[in-house]
Amino acid sequence: MSAAQSQTPLVSKLEALQCHFTWDLDPSRSKLLHQRDKLVDIGTEEGNSWLGHIYNLRGFIQYKLGLIEDAQSFFNKAAEAFCQMRKADDGPWLAVNYGNLAWLHHHLGDQAESEAYLSKVEALMKKYPSPSQDELHAEIYAEKAWTLMKFSADRELVSDYFQKAFRMQPDMVEWNTSDIIAGFFRHCDTGMEADILEKMRVAKEQNPENLLLAVYYLERRAKKGERVEDDARELAEKVLRNPVSSYNGMKAMLRVYRNYVSEDEAVDLAEKALEQHPDVRYLKRCAAITLKWKIFHSSPPKQSTLDRAISLLKEVISLYPHCSLKKEVDLANIYAKSNHTKAIAEQMYQQLLKSDLVPADKQLLYNHYAKYLKYEQQDQNKSLKYHMKAAAIPHQSYFRGNSIEVLRKVKNTRWNPMWREIQEFLENLQEP
């Protein structure tokens, strides 16, 4: 019997595991680097209920990026985090972690160690059997939902897994909270507003420590027409007192300030947070966002605001070297707002257009460059050409939809000589 044939039973067992290696996670390198940065920004504060999940996913990402030693280190940290959180040395919450380690050692060629971790999974499943043959453990549903939430466009499946987990263990309120947070933007334009608001209110009562949920609930109330300025200022003080994390609600809080309090106060809040934690890159990113909002709604913006935004964005770009495209576009657009730096804006765009980008990033760039050409260069025809380039990329995204919407308006109003060309383009446009 060949070596390949003798390994078949092992591979079959590995493929039957529930873990990151079997969940059809096959993102691009760009997506992996982006997710790694997002996980770093969540932080590793002790007591974070998702710490084990964060380390497991970081381990898988490091493996996919070819950083094997880092991967094993993060998988080991995940096991420690789960045991500390659960105050127990074993339990079904370790099944995904052991599965990851079984796969990692298999890929490293250490079949004995791989089999050892397979045996650990089997022992866990015997000691803690799942509710039925057709169902997973609640902990596995929850971790699978949390992980797919980072990669999958199938939000309904994510919600289904979270709700299955929560029904099995209703005391794990964080699982229900995460389901509601994951669905926040998905349900923005549905006719279920009253039902969603009530679910958020109940979840907030069950999980009062989750400030991100509190901010999202406040934003929903504001969208419904409530005056929330005082509540927003009070909640912002709580966010400022909490440990810094992309999960603590700061970015969402700034959005509430921008839309329902004032852009100036949003800038002040971001700067206040940055003063308290001057070395935290996530807060620098948040501060840069608020300045961008202010600049694009000021006519003309103050030079001091432009200078501060440019300085911050340059720093943010250096701190996020692998996923800085959107910030580089923001920087180019801000350069375009000053007569002194318009040439730098065009130079930046030309450099970005020559970059080797994945299709989704090309789409983002073409869409933004089209707007820049229209509003900063007053070149309508060239702008439309770049909207067509963005729309032609077969990747479903906000940027593709926005470019198609612009093109449809031109076709329908027929104000531009290119309308026939655009009509033919839209008729032949292939859906992703």
C-alpha positions, 0 to 999 in steps of 0.5 A, spaced: 500 500 500 502 506 498 503 512 503 498 516 500 493 510 500 495 509 508 494 516 509 487 516 506 483 514 513 487 520 517 485 525 511 478 522 511 477 524 519 481 530 518 476 532 513 470 531 518 472 535 523 469 542 524 475 547 524 477 553 520 481 548 515 474 545 513 470 551 513 471 553 506 475 559 508 479 561 502 480 568 502 485 572 497 492 574 500 489 581 500 483 579 504 487 575 509 492 581 511 486 585 512 482 581 516 489 580 520 489 587 521 482 588 524 483 582 529 489 586 531 485 592 532 480 588 536 485 587 541 487 582 546 484 585 553 483 579 558 476 578 559 474 579 552 469 573 551 472 572 543 479 572 545 479 564 544 476 565 537 480 571 535 487 567 537 484 561 533 482 565 527 489 569 527 493 562 527 489 560 521 490 566 517 498 566 519 498 559 516 495 561 510 500 566 509 505 561 510 507 563 517 507 556 520 510 558 527 506 564 528 500 559 527 502 554 532 503 559 537 496 563 536 493 556 536 496 554 543 494 561 545 487 560 543 487 553 547 489 557 554 484 563 552 478 558 552 480 554 558 481 561 562 475 564 560 471 557 561 475 556 568 476 549 566 481 544 562 477 541 557 470 542 554 467 542 547 469 549 546 476 546 545 474 542 539 475 547 533 482 548 536 484 541 537 481 540 530 486 546 527 492 543 531 490 536 527 490 539 521 496 544 522 501 538 524 498 534 518 500 539 513 507 539 517 508 532 515 507 530 523 502 525 522 503 522 529 502 529 532 496 530 528 493 523 530 494 525 537 490 531 536 484 527 532 484 523 538 483 529 543 477 531 539 474 524 539 475 524 546 472 530 547 466 528 543 465 522 547 465 526 554 461 531 551 456 528 546 452 533 541 445 534 542 443 530 536 447 527 530 444 532 526 447 538 530 453 541 533 455 543 540 453 550 541 460 552 542 462 550 535 456 553 532 458 560 535 465 559 533 463 558 526 458 563 526 463 568 528 469 566 523 464 566 517 462 573 519 469 575 518 469 572 511 462 570 508 457 574 505 451 569 507 449 573 513 443 568 514 447 562 515 451 566 520 445 568 524 442 561 523 448 558 527 448 564 532 441 563 534 442 555 534 448 556 539 444 561 543 438 557 543 442 551 546 445 556 551 441 562 553 446 564 558 451 566 553 448 573 551 454 575 547 452 570 542 445 573 541 449 580 541 453 578 536 448 576 531 444 582 532 451 586 531 452 582 525 445 583 522 445 591 524 447 593 516 443 587 513 436 590 516 437 597 515 432 598 509 427 592 511 420 593 513 422 590 520 424 596 524 420 596 530 421 588 531 429 589 530 429 595 535 425 591 540 430 585 539 436 590 540 433 593 546 432 586 549 439 584 548 442 591 551 438 589 557 441 582 557 448 584 555 449 592 558 456 591 558 456 591 550 457 598 548 458 597 541 451 594 541 449 600 546 451 605 540 448 601 535 441 601 539 442 609 539 443 609 532 437 605 530 433 610 535 436 616 532 434 613 525 427 613 527 427 620 529 428 620 536 433 626 539 439 622 542 444 628 543 444 627 550 444 620 550 450 620 545 454 624 549 453 620 555 454 614 552 461 617 549 464 618 556 463 610 557 466 608 551 472 613 552 473 609 559 473 602 556 479 599 554 481 601 547 478 596 542 475 596 535 469 592 539 468 598 544 463 602 539 468 608 538 467 608 530 460 607 531 459 612 536 463 617 531 458 616 526 452 617 531 456 624 532 457 626 525 449 624 523 446 626 529 450 631 534 455 635 529 461 633 525 465 638 530 464 634 536 465 628 532 472 630 531 473 633 538 471 626 541 476 622 536 481 627 538 480 626 546 480 619 545 487 619 541 490 624 547 488 619 552 491 613 548 496 617 543 500 610 540 493 606 538 493 606 531 486 604 531 484 611 534 488 614 529 484 611 524 478 613 527 481 621 528 482 621 520 475 619 518 472 624 522 477 629 519 475 627 512 468 627 514 469 635 516 473 636 510 468 634 505 462 638 508 466 644 509 467 649 503 472 651 503 476 647 509 481 650 513 488 649 511 489 647 519 484 641 518 487 639 511 494 639 514 492 635 520 488 630 516 494 629 511 499 628 517 494 623 520 493 619 514 500 618 512 501 615 519 495 611 518 497 608 511 504 607 514 501 603 520 496 599 516 501 597 510 497 591 507 490 594 507 491 602 506 488 603 499 482 606 501 486 611 506 491 612 500 485 614 496 482 619 502 489 622 502 489 623 494 482 626 495 484 631 501 490 633 497 485 635 491 482 640 496 487 645 496 490 649 490 497 647 493 497 640 493 492 638 487 498 636 483 500 631 488 493 628 488 493 627 481 500 624 482 498 619 487 492 617 483 496 615 477 501 611 482 495 607 484 492 606 477 499 602 476 498 598 482 497 591 482 491 590 485 485 585 486 479 586 482 475 588 488 480 593 490 481 596 482 473 597 483 474 601 489 479 605 486 476 606 479 469 608 482 473 613 487 477 616 481 471 617 477 468 621 482 475 625 483 475 626 475 468 629 475 468 633 481 476 636 482 478 635 474 471 637 471 472 631 466 465 628 465 467 623 459 473 621 463 469 620 469 464 616 466 469 611 462 472 610 469 465 608 472 464 603 466 471 600 468 469 599 475 462 596 473 465 591 468 469 588 474 465 582 475 465 583 483 459 585 487 460 591 491 457 598 493 462 601 488 460 597 483 453 598 484 454 606 485 458 606 478 452 602 475 447 607 478 451 613 475 451 610 468 444 609 469 442 616 470 446 618 464 443 613 460 436 615 462 437 623 462 441 623 455 444 629 457 451 626 456 453 625 448 456 618 451 449 616 453 448 611 447 455 608 448 453 607 456 446 604 454 450 599 450 455 597 455 449 596 460 445 592 456 451 587 455 454 588 462 455 581 465 452 580 472 457 577 477 
